[in-house]
């Protein structure tokens, strides 16, 4: 397996594990085995489709379809059926029914008591998926793919001392969030220390037909697209895929306002407003890169 592919898989594993409760196998206290696998497809219109699964111990696997187009991404996650193979239904959008046949196997031991088992092969079966409104369509029969098995649990990263010097970095950030009818819409503009460009991120999280769906939009732009004064005023006007602008006003002894024409068209959810009375917003001129400016509801 190529190094880039390994890195992507392990990053995905870290993201999944951070959202899952810790698991142990039986009464021995041993870490549960972790299995990750998937394949990638190209779809008409320049879309990239990633189909993946993750399973920890004896739990039911999580299956996911991730659709990407330049600065936009939407991920659809569901619980797959228990048992051999990967069998999952993505609401009315698609179906995954495959079993993995290994053609190549490589074992690495990055540290004592830790094994990484890389497998390449074929996912025998079929997959088909069509995004909301038909924005993307993808299907495959017997696609080639890979599996990563961690029999000793999530291990092999030694310590994080090399990363620790970066943990003290700060950033200037404005965050806004609205939660309505089971949907959570978030927006963030941030500029880290010693970095000239501003990062803009927006997301829409919701549950539809038994799926957890997360849509995101990300881009970077010059410093002038995010201006602020103290902790009371901020203005953002990010470039595409965003449209419009937004203003934060947080006067003393009065509720903060987050107004403007800022919006974005996510994959599968066009023209989502990123401002309005439903949004709670806050500006933090200096805050750790590990902290949230706007506390979660």
N, C-alpha and C positions, 0 to 999 in steps of 0.2 A: 504494500500500500504506500502511496506517495506521502511525503511528509505533510503536504498541504491538506490532503484528505484526512490524515490522522488528526491534525490540529483542529479542523472543523468538527470532526466527530467528538473530540474530547471537550471542546467548548460547548457543544450541544449537551453533552452529558452533564457538565457542570451546571448549566442553566436548568436542566430538568431536575437534577438532584436538589438544587437550592429551593425548588418549589415543592419537593416531596418530603414526607416525614422520614426520619431515619428508620432503617429496617435491619433486623438481625435474623439469622437463621437458627431456629430451634433454641434450645437451652444453652448452647455452647457460647453464645454471644458473638459468634463469627459474623463478619459483615456479609450481607446478602450479595449473591452474584448479580452483576449488572450486565444486561444484554442490549446492545444498540445495533440497529441495522437500517439499511435504506438504499434507495436508488434515485437517480436524477434523470429528468426528461426535459426535452425542449418542446415547447408548444407554439403553435402559430401566433404571430403577432409579437415575437421576441420575448415571450414569457419563459421563465425558468421554473420548473416544478420539481420540488424535492419531496419524496415520500419516505417517511421514516417511522421507526417504532422504538420504544424503550420499555424494558421490563426489569423490575427490581425484585429479586427473589421469586416467591410464588405469587406475587400480585398479578392482576390482569394487566396486560401491556397497554401502553398508550400509543395510539397511532396518530400520525399527523401528516397533513398535506400543506406544504408551504409554497406559495406562488409569489414570484418576484419579478418585477419589471423596473429596472433602473433604480429609482429612489423610493419605490413603493414595495411593500411586502404585506401579505396576508397569510396567517397560519390558522388552520382548522384542526383542532385536537379532539379526539374521542377516545373512550375506553374500548379497546378491542375485545373480542371474545376470548375466553379462556381456552387453553388447549394448544395443540401443535399448529404451526403456521401463524399467519397474521390475517385475521378476518375482521373487518371493520366496516361500518356503514356511516357515511358522512351525510346524515340527514337525507334530503332529496337531491344532494349534489353529486354523490358518487359512492363507489364501492371498491374495497380492496380485499382480494382473496388470493393469497400467495403462500407458498412454503419455500424455504431456502434450501438449496442444494450446494454444498461446498465443493469448490474446484481447487482451491489453494488455501494453505494454512501456514501462518507464521506466528511464532510465540516469542515474546520479549519479556525480560525480567528486569524492569527498571530499578528495583530495589528488593531487598530481602523480603520474602513472603508476599511478593506481588507479581502477578502475571497479567500481561496483555496478550490476548489471542485475537489476531487479525485473520479474517476469512474473506475470500473473494469467491463469488459464485453466481448462481442464477436464482431469481425468485420465480419459481414456477407458478403460473396462474395468471390472473388478469387484474387490471386496475383501470378504472375510468372515473373521470371527474369533470364537471362543468361548473364554473363559477357562477355566482348570482347574475342573472340577466345575460348569461352566455359570454361574459367578458373574457373567459379563458376556457379552453377545452383540451383535455389531455387523456390519452389512454395508452396502455401497453400490455403486451402479452409476453411472458417469460423475460422480463428485463434483467440485465446484468446489474449486480449490486455488491454490497459488502456488509459484513457483520463485525462488530467489535464486542468481544466478551471479556468481562473483568471478573474472573472467578473469585477473587479475593476482595471484591467490592471496589469502591472508588479509591485507588491508591496509585503510587508511583510518581508523585510530584515532589517528593522530598520536603523541603521547607520553602517558605515564601520570603526569605530574607532579602532577595534581590528586588522584590517588589515594594518592600517597606519604605524606602526613601520617597516613593511617589505618593504615599498615603497622606502626607501633610499638605498636598497641593490644595489650593482654593480656587473658587470660580465665582463669577458674577452670573446670577441666574434669575429668570422670572418664570414662574410656573402657574398654570391655570388648569382647573379641573371641574367638570360637571358630571353629576350622576343623576340620570333620569331613566325611569322605566327599565331598569336592569342594564342600562348601557352606561359605560364610563368613558368619557371623552377627555383626553389630556393633551396639553401643549406645554412645551418647554423651550426656552431660548437660553443658551449658556455659553460663556466664554471662560475657558480655563486660563490660569496663570501661564504666562510665557507663550500663549498661543494667540495668533492674530485673528484667526477666523472664528466666527460664531457658529455654533451648532444649533440647528432647529430640529425638534422632534415632536411628532404628534402621534397619538394612538387612539384607537377605538376598540374597547373590549366589551364583548357581549356573549350571551348564550342563546343559541338558536338551534332548534331541532336536536337537542342533546349534544351539540357541539360547543366547545369553547373557541370563540373566534377572536383573534387579535389582529387588527389592521394597523399598519404603521407607515409613516412617511418621515424621511430623514434627508437633510441637506446641510450644506455649510456655505457661508457667505462672508463678505467683508465686514469689518467691525461696525461700520456706519449703519448696518441694518438692525442694530440693537443699541439704543441709546437709553440712558437712565440718569436720574437725579436723586441722590440720597437713597432713601428707602420708600419714597412716596410717588415717584413718577417713572414710567418706562414706556417706550414705544418700540414696536417691532414691525418690520415690513420685509419678511423673508422672500426669497425668490421661489421659482417653481420647484416642486409641485404645489407650493402654497400660492394663495391669491389674497390680495388685500392687505390690510394692516390692523394692528390692535394697539390700544392704549390702556395703561394701568394708571389709575388715580387712587391714592390711598391717603386722603387728608386726615389730620388728627381729629379724633372723636367722631368720625363718620365712617360708614361702611366703605370698603374699597370697591371700585368699579373696574370692570374689564370690558371695554367696548370696542367697536370697530367693525370692519368688514372681513376680517381674517377667516379663511376657510381652506379646505383641502378636499380633493377627491381621492379617497382611498380605493384600493382594488376591491370591487364589489359593493362599495358604498360611496356614491358620488356626492359632491357638494355638501360636505358636513361642516356646519358652522363651528368655529373655534372661539367665539365670543358670545356674550349675552348675560342676562340676569341670572341664569342657572349656574354660571361659573364662579368659583371662588379662586382668587388670584393673589399672588404675593411676590414681592421683589426682595431678593437678598443680594446686596452688593458684594459681600464676601462670605463665602460658606465653603466648608470642606467638600471635596468632590465625592465623598462617601455619604454626605447627608442630603436630606430632602429639604428644600426650601418650604414647600407647602406640605403640611402634615396630611397623611392619608386620612380619609374619613372612616 
